[in-house]
Amino acid sequence: MTLEVIIGPMFSGKTSELIRLVEREVYAKRKGAIFKPALDRRYSVKEVVSHNGLRYDAHSVVTSSRGIRKISSVVDGDGLDVIGVDEVQFFPTGVVPLLDRLAFSRRVIACGLNLTFKADTFETTMKLAARADRVRYLSAVCVVCGQEASRTQRLIGGEPAPKESPVIAVGGKEMYEPRCRNCYEPPA
């Protein structure tokens, strides 16, 4: 089958696209499910929810080897044909060989951020993209100038987050903005 990875900055429509693709497969009478990191509780604990409000039931799993084993167990136990994984950047790199293996007999679709707020790559996303049969790169619209945005700016009190801030901080519009290369301000 296939492994597809959807990457881009925040507010580029990655989760909306994931939901759309899984819903298409389910409509075609294939058995599908979406998995999400348990730490992402922004909009729902039991659903994957896009920033524009699209919702889809999801298995919430911890972002550890235990969570990776749960994904494998649910996929096999439920006989899934289609697997979606939201916010794949939050999972350890151990999820990469699992999803790669599952793609030999199922359609696997994962989405994740391309870059951290420091403009460093997310290792899990990039390793998965390297193994993908198809990579969809989505861009957002820069909130400063209106050009294509490829980066995510983290803000604290309206200012760029300092570089010593933790890489993982779950949030939405109150913390993050899509920015283009020129308007992105590297953390100091």
Secondary structure, 3 states (H helix, E strand, C coil): CEEEEEEECCCCCHHHHHHHHHHHHHHCCCCEEEEEECCCCCCCCCEEECCCCCEEEEEEECCCHHHHHHHHHHHHHHCCCEEEECCHHHCCCCHHHHHHHHCCCCEEEEEEECECCCCCECHHHHHHHHHCCEEEECCEECCCCCCEECEEEEEECCEECCCCCCCCCCCCCCCEEEECCCCCCCCC
